[in-house]
Amino acid sequence: MFLIDYPFVSDFLINSIKENNFEIVATKEAKELILDDSINWISEEKALSIIKDKPNTSVYSNSENAIAWVIKNLESSPLLNKIQLFKDKFKFRELIKDTFPDFFYKTVKLEDIQELNVDKIQLPFVIKPSIGFFSLGVHIVHTISDWNTAKKELNYKNLESIYPSEVLDTTLFIIEEYIEGEEFAVDCYFNNEGEVVVLNILHHVFSSGTDVSDRVYSTSKDIILKHKKAVEEFLKPIGKKSWIEKFPYSY
């Protein structure tokens, strides 16, 4: 079944849902975005009943905003635990800390950032919302001057967001050591047997060492073939540790 939410749903997705007669949950947001009564709409109550009777039911969405619906309606569902494990950066770091035992990270509340003493934190480091979206609230700190600049921007007024707290929660931040090198984004899923299936690998291009924007990604056959094996080897133990099956994932 599909959970559709703001800010955008493509015509391609709508047509695919319609052509395949996929079930789509008739939430307020979905009905506002898709004005087509011929689609296979199901009530929220029926969707919850299906998921309760068949916990392994596949649930797809076009937007992270749909996490709010899952949290509200599926509090005891294994699906929620899986989402939170991969959405919350601190929980994810805890999951993989045995693989990278020397990797430094810690959490800090937003209200404590202004008084935080970073003298004992090795530079450079990155500070970002533990539950984040795009590059909102992300800062790379190379110098104390960078830290002073970051502190000026890390406040409630600047971090007000149109996104629900389940998507972007700026009350808790994670500070972690900065990793030099290229960055890649990976789209994949864990199949019914818990095996990772890589769908795409994208090279994330930055304009400078302090750029944290999400502007430029590129992919190609060469990029995918060059990194696919290493990505699979990295993700395979993550799947086993988290007991993930039938779950899409992007990192």
C-alpha positions in Angstrom: 0.0 0.0 0.0 1.0 3.6 -0.4 1.1 6.5 2.0 1.2 9.8 0.1 2.1 13.1 1.7 3.3 16.6 1.0 5.2 18.4 -0.4 4.9 16.8 -3.8 3.7 13.7 -5.7 4.6 13.1 -9.3 2.3 12.2 -12.1 4.4 9.2 -12.8 3.8 7.8 -9.3 0.1 8.6 -9.5 -0.3 6.8 -12.8 1.8 3.8 -11.6 -0.5 3.5 -8.6 -3.6 3.7 -10.8 -2.4 1.3 -13.5 -1.3 -1.3 -11.0 -4.4 -0.8 -8.8 -2.2 -0.4 -5.7 -3.9 0.4 -2.5 -3.5 4.0 -1.3 -4.4 5.2 2.1 -7.1 7.9 2.1 -5.4 10.3 4.4 -6.4 14.0 4.3 -3.0 14.9 2.7 -3.3 12.2 0.1 -6.8 13.2 -0.9 -5.7 16.8 -1.2 -2.8 15.9 -3.5 -4.6 13.4 -5.7 -8.0 14.4 -7.0 -8.9 11.1 -8.5 -11.7 9.0 -7.0 -11.0 6.1 -9.4 -7.8 5.1 -7.6 -7.9 2.2 -5.2 -8.4 4.2 -2.1 -8.6 2.4 1.3 -9.6 4.0 4.6 -7.0 4.6 7.3 -8.9 2.1 9.5 -8.6 -0.6 6.8 -4.9 0.2 6.3 -4.3 -0.3 10.0 -6.2 -3.5 10.0 -4.2 -4.9 7.1 -0.9 -4.0 8.7 -2.0 -5.5 12.1 -3.1 -8.7 10.5 -0.1 -8.9 8.2 2.9 -7.1 9.8 5.1 -7.7 6.8 2.8 -5.8 4.5 4.9 -3.5 2.3 4.2 0.2 2.9 5.7 2.7 0.5 5.7 6.5 0.5 6.7 9.5 -1.6 7.7 11.6 1.4 9.3 11.5 4.8 6.4 13.5 6.1 4.5 10.2 6.1 6.6 9.1 9.1 4.2 11.3 11.2 1.3 9.0 10.3 3.3 5.9 11.1 4.3 7.2 14.5 0.7 8.3 15.3 -0.9 5.0 14.1 1.7 2.3 14.4 3.5 3.0 17.6 4.0 -0.7 18.5 4.7 -1.8 14.9 8.1 -3.2 13.9 7.9 -0.8 10.9 8.2 2.2 13.3 11.3 0.8 15.0 13.0 0.2 11.6 12.2 3.8 10.5 13.5 5.3 13.7 16.7 3.3 13.6 17.6 4.6 10.2 16.1 8.1 10.6 17.8 9.0 13.9 21.5 9.5 13.4 22.4 8.8 17.0 20.5 5.5 17.0 22.2 4.6 13.7 25.7 5.5 15.1 24.9 3.3 18.1 24.0 0.4 15.7 27.3 0.5 13.8 29.7 1.6 16.6 31.2 -1.9 16.8 32.3 -1.6 13.2 33.9 1.8 13.8 34.9 1.7 17.5 37.2 4.8 17.3 34.7 7.1 15.6 33.8 10.0 17.8 30.2 11.2 18.2 28.1 12.7 21.0 24.7 14.4 21.4 23.9 17.9 22.6 20.6 19.6 23.1 19.9 22.8 21.2 19.6 24.9 24.3 23.0 23.7 25.5 24.9 24.6 22.3 25.6 28.2 23.2 27.5 27.2 26.3 29.1 24.0 25.0 32.9 23.9 25.5 34.5 22.4 22.4 38.1 22.7 23.6 38.1 18.9 24.1 36.5 18.1 20.8 39.0 17.5 18.0 38.7 19.7 15.0 37.3 19.5 12.4 33.9 18.1 13.4 30.3 18.2 12.1 27.2 19.2 14.0 23.8 18.4 12.7 20.2 17.6 13.9 20.1 14.0 15.1 16.8 13.7 13.1 17.5 15.8 10.0 16.4 16.5 6.5 18.3 17.9 3.5 21.2 19.9 5.0 19.1 22.0 7.5 21.1 22.9 10.6 24.3 21.2 9.3 27.6 22.9 9.9 31.2 21.7 9.3 33.5 23.2 12.0 37.2 23.6 11.0 38.1 26.4 13.4 36.8 28.2 16.5 35.7 31.0 14.2 33.5 28.4 12.3 32.1 27.3 15.7 31.2 30.9 16.6 29.4 31.3 13.3 27.6 28.0 13.7 26.4 29.0 17.2 24.9 32.2 15.9 22.8 30.2 13.4 21.8 27.3 15.7 18.8 28.7 17.5 15.1 28.1 17.6 14.3 31.1 15.4 16.6 30.1 12.6 15.7 26.5 12.7 11.9 26.8 12.5 10.8 24.4 9.9 7.8 23.5 7.7 8.6 19.8 8.3 7.1 17.8 11.1 9.3 16.9 14.0 9.4 13.3 12.9 11.3 14.5 9.8 13.3 17.3 11.2 13.8 17.6 14.9 16.2 20.4 15.9 15.9 19.9 19.7 18.7 17.3 19.7 22.0 17.5 17.7 24.8 15.1 17.1 28.4 16.2 17.0 30.7 13.8 15.2 34.2 13.8 13.7 34.6 15.0 10.2 35.5 12.4 7.6 37.7 13.5 4.7 36.9 12.1 1.3 34.3 11.7 -1.4 30.6 11.4 -0.4 28.1 9.0 -2.1 24.4 8.6 -1.6 23.0 5.1 -2.0 19.5 3.9 -2.7 18.8 0.3 -1.8 16.4 -2.0 -0.1 16.6 -5.2 2.0 14.7 -8.0 0.4 12.6 -10.8 2.0 15.7 -12.6 3.0 17.4 -9.5 4.5 19.8 -9.3 1.6 20.8 -5.8 0.5 19.8 -4.8 -3.1 21.5 -1.7 -4.4 19.4 0.4 -6.8 21.6 3.4 -7.3 24.9 5.0 -6.2 25.2 8.8 -6.6 28.3 10.9 -6.3 27.6 14.0 -4.1 29.5 16.9 -5.4 30.4 19.9 -3.1 31.7 23.3 -4.1 34.1 23.5 -1.2 35.2 22.0 2.1 32.5 23.8 4.0 29.7 23.2 1.6 26.9 21.0 3.0 24.3 21.6 0.3 22.3 18.9 -1.5 22.5 20.6 -4.9 24.5 18.3 -7.2 24.4 14.5 -7.4 25.6 12.4 -10.4 25.5 8.8 -11.2 26.7 6.5 -14.1 27.3 2.9 -14.9 31.0 3.4 -14.0 30.2 4.9 -10.6 27.8 2.1 -9.7 30.2 -0.7 -10.8 33.1 0.9 -9.1 31.5 1.1 -5.7 28.7 -1.5 -5.7 30.7 -4.3 -4.0 32.1 -2.0 -1.3 28.6 -0.6 -0.6 27.1 -4.1 -0.4 29.9 -5.3 2.0 29.2 -2.2 4.2 25.4 -2.6 4.3 25.2 -6.4 4.7 26.2 -6.4 8.4 23.9 -3.5 9.1 21.0 -5.5 7.8 21.9 -8.4 10.0 22.4 -6.3 13.1 19.0 -4.6 12.7 17.1 -7.7 11.5 15.9 -5.7 8.5 13.8 -7.3 5.8 11.5 -5.8 3.1 12.8 -2.4 3.9 13.9 0.5 1.5 16.8 2.5 2.7 18.8 5.5 1.5 22.1 6.6 3.2 
